[in-house]
């Protein structure tokens, strides 16, 4: 069996020998609608119609010249070589040279221009896919490995690119050459043509047997590549966790399993597809032998029906007839792989984007009043119930409210609903008295800033990372924001100051310094709504004081939502909401909650133990 052992943290088994014996069992693994996939690829290519017509015209010219070459050789043999007639032979040879020079030129330019068409098409496809990814909801990314998505943007599209670069011309040229060769062969000798055609059913049977299996294997190979890329991306991103828990050996074993899956599927895909040229060459040689033998016997009869030149033409055309079939067979595998990749790409592009058509309040400047009215939401309601269950509260513009409670109580979900990363299942959220669903997400998020527990920094300079909150911010605005965020002093100590290039996620600076940069980024954005999610939970006490001071400057005059496990960080909140299992169970100022000696009082007491 080809099946590999499934282990913890493993993966779906690969295709088995039984599947290959009866590919219908794995019908679901094929491209579900290859005609639709090919049509969509064609629509992309057809956008360059003018240049495409030129390329197809050159393919037609090269196909005609491919037929003329052997005809000229046969004519030269019959009319000049055999009768030893040399008058005019030079002209014929000159014409033959012109034909093959023309064939070389047509082939070069059609390939050159087709590469340009292919690359432009792939550019459009890749940019369209990436743009579509930016419009997809957060729920889409919650369910997929990032590395697997990266594989679709890179590997799958590259498969389509390779097919367009070579297979498109090859398929069209093969069809033209096949048609023209068959017509000329029938004209020269129907009998020899019939003998040559005997191999076609054999080729068809062999092709059908092989391609039904390679289609499954190439599909499986693409899936294995995506899973391997996903694991690589995940492992590199979580390298600190891997090392912290000494899981290097397990990660290596998992990688070896996934890599072995790719090796196995790649081996069998290439092995089965490798049968095609071998079978075709065998049939080619058989056809050549039949034509040469029977043609020789007919020529010996001397009735003029078949001449030596005709045999030479037919010998070449017999190869030329089977060569396009061979090319089509070889290209079929490439096309199958491209279709599998294109289908995976188009599946992403067919995912519904966030509905953001609200235009009535597109230019509204928010004031900052927020109301949750009986809001309920669940990530998986059917299995887990509501994460936020019947929550109602009212926040006035400029107020600071804090949410406290155990992990999983629904605090972060409140923030995500407010930013419209998710839509509520029941109830309604209002901003300035207007249902949040009536605001375009862009309008809402452009006036909202986040400061998260794990701030994300881009591979860019310090200046560019801060400016990400407002791309047109001046250098002076960035520096002013950094000073308010208590980040200017440590930035000035960096080797290149604000021009210091940070690697992915800011590995060169401390967690506290990253947080200060994220606060500076929020200050530059000058938001109306401010969402702080565990902004000081992983910071030492000294750094926390700096961050708290920066946060107070940031929150001044803004409607701020604060999530904190350290209860001393919410003492200045206008209202503290205590959440438990998705419900609000207490609310009031910190002093009021302490005086009630309820859940918050007990939480505060436990935090001081």
Buried (B, 14 or more C-beta within 10 A) or exposed (E): EBEBEEEEEBBEBBBEEEBBEEBEBBEEBBBEEBEEBBEBBEEBBEEBEEEBEBBBEBBBBBBBBBBBBBBBBBBBBBBBBEEEEEEEEEEBEEBBEEBBEBBEBBBEBBBEBBBEBBEBBBEBBBEEBEEBBEEBBEEBEEEBBEBBBBBBBEBBBBBBBBBBBBBBBBBBBBBBBBEBBBEBBEEBBEEBBEBBBEBBEBBEEBBEEBBBBBBBBBBBBBBBBBBBBBBBBBBEBBEEEBEEEEBEEBBEBBBEBBBEBBEBBBEBBBEBBBBBBEBBEEBBEBBBEBBBEBBEEBBEEEEEEBBBBBBBBBBBBBBBBBBBBBBBBBBBBBBBBBBBBBBBBBEBBEEEBBEBEBEEBEEBEBBBBBBBBEBBBBBEEEEEEBBBBBBEBEBBBBBBBBBBBEEEBBBBBBBBBBBBBBBBBBBEBBBBEBBBBBBBBEBBBBBBBBBBBEBEBEEBBBBBBBBBBBEEBEEEBBBBBBBBBBBBEBBEEBEEBBEBEBEEEBEEBEBBBBBBBBBBBBBBBBBBBBBBBBBBBEBEEEBBEBBBEBBEBBBEEBBBBBBBBBBBBBEBBBBBBBBBBBBBBBBBBBEEBBEEEBBBBEBBEEEEE
